[in-house]
């Protein structure tokens, strides 16, 4: 029985088989989903144009919001930097005053 002396590699190959089965299942499911999507797409193409223009509006708004946020971030950065500079200057002045005594 040379089989009994085999290293326990069968476990990993079983796992590999299981993974392959799952992947096959997934592929089958994805195919099914795509078929359903295609069927829906035919039905939806009418609504599609309306929704697309709505989506474009939403996207535009979203972009504008992002720009606003970026601006706010930049302002906050600038404020933080100013604060740091002021604090540094203040501590330097205080140090000088302490030295001057």
N, C-alpha and C positions, 0 to 999 in steps of 0.2 A: 504493500500500500504506500506508494510514493506520494499519494494525495494527502495523507495525514501530516506529512512533514512540510507541506506547503505553508509559506508564511500567510498570515490572515489577510490576504489581499482581496479575497472574494468579497469582503465587506465593501471595499471601495468600488469594485467593479459593479456590485449590486447598486450602490449609490449612483454610479455613473449611468447604469441602465435606467434607474428610476428617473434621474434628471432628464435623460433623453426622452423617456416617455412623457414626462411633464412638458418638455419643450415641444414635442410633437402635438400634444393636446393644445398647448398655447397657440401653436401655428394654426391648427385646425380652427380654434376659436377665432383667431384674428381674421382668418379667411372668411368665416361665417359673418363676422362683424362687418367686414368690408363689403360682402355681398348685400347685407341689410342696408348698409350706408348707401351703396349704389342705388338700391331700390328707393330709398328715401330721397336721394339726391334728385332722381327723376321727378318725384312728387314735389320736392321743395324748390326746384329751380325757379318756380314762379315767385315764391316769397323771397328767394335769395337776393334779388336786386334791391328790394325794399330794405331787407335786413342789412345788406352791405352798406348802403348809404347811412343807415343808423350807426353801424359799426364804425364807419369812417368818422362820423361826428364824435362818437365816444372816444375813438383813438385820438382825435385832435384834442379833445378836452383833456384826455389823459396826458398827452405830450405837454400841453400847456401847464397842467398841474405839476408835472415833473420839473419843467423849467422853473416854475415858481419855487418848488422845493429846493432846487439847486441854488437859486438866488439866495433863498433864506439861509441855506447851509453856508454859502460864501460869506454872507453878512455875519453869521455867527462866528465863522472862522476869523474874519477880520476883527470882530469885537474881542474875541479871545486873545488874539495876537496883541491888540492894543492894550488889553488888560495886563497881559504878561509884561509888555514893555513898561507900562506904568508902574507895575509892582516892582519890577527890577530897578527902575529909576528911583522909586521911593526908598527901597532898601539900600540902594547905593547912597542916596542923600542921607539917610539915617546913619549909615556907617560913617560917612564923612563927618556928620555932626558929632557922632560919638568920638571920632578921632580928634576932632577940633577942640573938644573939651579939655 
